[in-house]
Amino acid sequence: MILQRYIITEIIKPTAAILFVLIAIFASYTAVTYLAEAVVGALPPATVGLLILLKIGMALEVLLPTTFYLSVVIALGRLYKDSEMTAFASCGVGMGGVLKPVIALALPLALAAAGASLLIRPAAYEQIYRILDQAKNEFDISRLVSDHFLVMDSGRLVFFADRVGEGGEGADQVFIRLADGNQRQVITAGGMTQVQAERGGRRSLVFRDGTFHQFSSDGGGGRVTRFERAEYPLPVESPSGDRHRRKAVATERLLGSPRLEDIAELQWRLSTPLSTLLLAMLGVPLSRSDPRKGKYANLGLAVLIFAFYYQLFVIAKTWVEKGLVPPVMGIWWVPLLLALLAAVLLWKTGEVFWRRPR
């Protein structure tokens, strides 16, 4: 018991440090993305902090198993480097004895990862969609910045103005491109103002002295219309709850759904605790190394295996969504491959499934 508590303590130390670093890196990357959108006016600055927190909560389903997996490799690798594992073996604690505290520590972490995947992930996505939809519906030309492109709706809508007046006075020499499938609409105008419609409260953009271009991206022809005054109603996004966005759908609503996209999403969420346990088990044999090679000898291989495993999960999820594999098989063949790899590596140690004769 003393040795097992010691192993658990040694694993917890790097777990906390690695989790903090990964969250900091992810938060910084997310902050750069949303702050850039806030600077050009695509997002209200007050929502940036909340969006970063939601993104972190959503990412815990990946960060938790990744952190623990790397912590097992690093912590046990240090024990091998300092010859402490040799001392454990002399006390009768082999690879099987090390595997027990790792699994005992992985179980509560797997439950936490399950909560992040089944509960936090859809709730975070729902809030993110709501904030982004609200930002589109509350668009105001006062957010535009002179001589800067404003890209909204994942590139579907692009604004540009040479000069933007203060206090909603409008903009001069504007360019707007709207993409709808393979159809493109481009408006160039000498001036633009935003008005509030009397009925329904829907806002519109009013252009003066401009040209309207409508064409197809595949080169199928188009038309050009010149105007002195034109009014373009701004699109209104429906509430996120009125649309089926599978990432934001509560887990209980995905159960029994016949949609392939929903099946893939549900299997993705359910696989998170399983991946946590399998990665923890895989980290035990991967940490085994010669003391002369250093405690980080197998860390590169561990990172490579995880990257390959995660990419296989993404591919498997896409195959289920497109109907290329039956839902019964789904994405489960990916963790099965990881389980086989972990079993082979543990079997090769000769200390888990059977003991080598002394």
N, C-alpha and C positions, 0 to 999 in steps of 0.2 A: 504493500500500500504506500509506503514512504517513497519508493522509487516511482510509482505511478503518479503520485502527487507532484513529485519533482518534474516529471515529464510534462504534465499538464501546465505547471507554472512556466516552464521554459517555452511552451508553445503560445501561451497567452501573451507573453511579453511582446514578441514580434507581431502578433495579431493586432494588438491595439495600435502599434506604431504604423504598420502597413495600411490598416484601415484609415487611419487619420491622413496619411499621405495620399492614398488613392482618392479619398473624398475631396481633399484640397485640390488635387490636380483636376478632378472632374468638375468641381465647382468653378475653378478658374477658367476652364475651357467653356463651360456653360455661360459664365458671366461675360466673357468676351463676345460670345454670339449674341446674347440678348442686349448687352450694352450697345453693341454696334447698331442693332435695330432701333434701340431707343434714341440714339444720337441722330439718326436720319428721320426719326418721327414715326416709324412703323409700330412702336410700342410706347405706351405711357411709361415714363421713368419709374413711377411709383410701383409698377407691377414687376419690375426686374427681380427684386429680392425674393418675392414670393415664388416666381417662376424657377429661380435657382434652387430654392428649398424643395419644391415639388420634383424637380429633376433629380435631386440627390435621393429623395425618398424612393423614386421610381427605379433608380440605379442600384439600390441596395440588393435587389434580387441577383445581380451579377457581382457586385462588390463583396458581399459576404462570403460566398463560396470561393471566390478568387483569393481573397485575403487569407482565409483559413488554409487553403491549399498551399499557398506560398509560405505561410508561416510554418506549416508542418515540415516542408522541405528545408527551410532555413534553420529551424530550431533543432531538428534531428541531425541535420548536416553538421551543426556545430558540435553536437555530442559525439559524432563520429570523428571529427577533426581533433577533439581534445581527448580522444580514446576513452570517453566515458561509456560509450556503448560496449566497448571491450570489457570494461569493468562490470557493466550490467550483465553481460553474457556469463561472466565468471560467477555471478550471483544467481544464475539460472533464469535470468530475464532475457529471452531472445526476441526475435522479431514479433512473435505472437504476443508476448507480454507488452511490447511497445504499442502494438495495434489496439489493444483494449482501451487504454486511456485516450488514444486518439479518437476512437469511435465514441467513447463516452462524452468527449468534449464536442464532437461533431453533431451529436443528436440535438442538443438544444439550439445549436447554431442552424441546423437544418430546419428546425421549427421556426426560427426567426426569419430565415430566408423564405420559407413557405408563406409566412404572414406578409412579407414584403411583396411576394409575387402574386398571391391570391387576393390580398386586400389593398395594400398600399398602391401597387402598380395601377389598377383600374381607377382608383380614386384620384391619384395624381394626374393621370391622363385626362380624366373628366374635367378637373379643375384647369389644366393647361388649355384644353380645347375651349373651355368657357371664356378664359381670359383672352385668348387670341381672337375668338369670334367677337367678343365685346370690343376689342381694339379695332377690328375692321368696321364694326357698326358705328363706332364713335369717331371714325376718321374725320379729321379736320385739316384743311389745307394750311392752317397755321403751324402744323407740325413739319411742313416742308422746309427744307433748308436750301437756300440759293446755291445753284451750281452743284447740287448733289442729287444722285439718283435715289429714289425711294422705291424699294422692292417689297411688294406685299404678296401674301397668299402663295408662298413658295415660287415666286417668279411669275405668277399669273398676271399680276398687275404691276406696271412700272410707271413711276411719275418722274418728271424732271422739269425744273423751272429755272430760267436765268435769274429771275428776281422774285422774292417772296415778300409781300408787304407785311407789316406788323399789325397785330390785332385783327386778323382775318380780313385784311383789305384786298386780298386776292394775290394773283401771281401773273407775271408777264412772261411771254415767250415760253410756253409750256409744251411739253411732249408727253403723251400718254400712250402706252401700249397695253392692250388687253388680249390675253391668249385664252381661247376656249376650244380645247381639242386641237384640231389642225387649222382652226380659223383664227385669224389675227385681225385686230382692229387698232388702227393708229390714228391718234388725233394730234394735230399740231395747231396751235392757236396763238394769236397775239396776246390774249389775256384770258384769265379764268377766275371766276368767283364761285363761292359756295352759298347756296340759298336753302332755306328750310321750306319744304312744301306745306301748304295749308292743311291738306287732308292727309291723315295717316302719319304725319310727322316725318316723312321720308325726305332725306336731303338730296339735293341734286347739284351737279356742277354745270355752270353756265359758261360757255365759251363764246368768244367773239373773234371775228376775222381769222378764220382757220380753214383747215382742210381735214376731211375725214377719209381715211384709207381703209378699205376692207378687202382682204385677200386670203388665200389659202397658203399654208406653209409648204404644201407640195407643189406649188407653182401652177395651180389650176386656174389662174386668172383672178380678177378682182375688179373693183371700181373705186373711183375717186370722186368725192363730193366736196364742193367748196361752199362755205356758208359765212354769213355775217354774224349770225347768232344761233347757237345750238345748245340744247339742254340735255344732260346725260344724268339719269337717276342713278345714285350710288346703290350697288347691290347690298341687300340686307341678309346677313347670315342668320339662319334659323337657330334656335337654342340647341346646344349640344345634345340635350336629352331627346330632341325630336329626330335625330339622325342616328343611324346604326354605325357607330365607330367601335369596332370590336375591341380595340385596346382599352377603351374606356367603359366597356360593358362589365357589370358586376359578374363575378365568377359563377354565382348560382344561376344567372340567366344564360350562361353558356352551356350549362348541363343539358344534354338532350337536344341541342340545336342541330339541325341537319346541314347547316352551312359548313362548307369545307373550311372557310376562313375562321369560323368560330371554333371548329374542332381543333384546328392547328393552334389557335390562341390558347385554348384550354389545356392542351397537351403541353404547350410551352410553359405555362404557369405551374402545372403539376410536376414537371420535370425538375424544377428548381431544387426542392429538398433532396431528391434522389441524386442530382449532380453534386450537391454539397457532400453527401456521404461518400460517393464514389471517388470524388477528387481527394477527399481526406485519406481514404484508403490507398489511393495511388501514390500520395505523397510519401507514405512510409517507405516503400521499397525504392522510390526515386531518391530519397535522402541518403541512401547507403552509398558510401564512398570511402576511398582510401584516405587515411588521415593526412597523408602527404599532399593531397590534391586541394585541400582547403574546404571550408564549409559551404562555399557557393559553387562547388564543382558541377553539380547537376541542376543548378537553378536555370541555366539557359535552356536545357532540355525540357525542364518542367514548364517553362513559359511557352516553349514551342508546342508542346503537347496540348496545353490549354487553348492556345490560339487556334490550333487545328480542330480541336473538339468544339469550340464555340462556332467556328465557321461551318462545321458539319451540321450543327444544330440549326443555323440560319438556312442552310440549303435544304435540310429535311423539312423545315417548316414551310418553305416556299413550295416544295414538292407536294405537300399535303394540300396547301391552298389551291394549287393548280390541278389537283386530282391525279398527279403522276404516280402516287403510291396510295394504296387503300388506307382508309382511316384506321383500320384495325392495327396495321403496322405503324402508321403515323410516323412520329419522330422517335419512337422507342428503340429503334435499331441503333441510334447514336449512343445513348447510355449503355446499351448492351455491349457495344464495342469497347467502351471505356471499362466496363466491368470485366470483360475478358482480358483486357490489357493488364488491369490491376491483379487479376487472378494469376496470370502467367508470371508476372514479376514477383508476386508473393510466393508462388510455387517454386520459382528458381532459387529463392533464398534457402529452401530446404528447412525452414524453421516454423512454418505456419501450418501447412496441410500435412506435413510429415517431417520427421526429424532424421537428419543424416546420422548414420552410425559414427560414434566417436572412435 
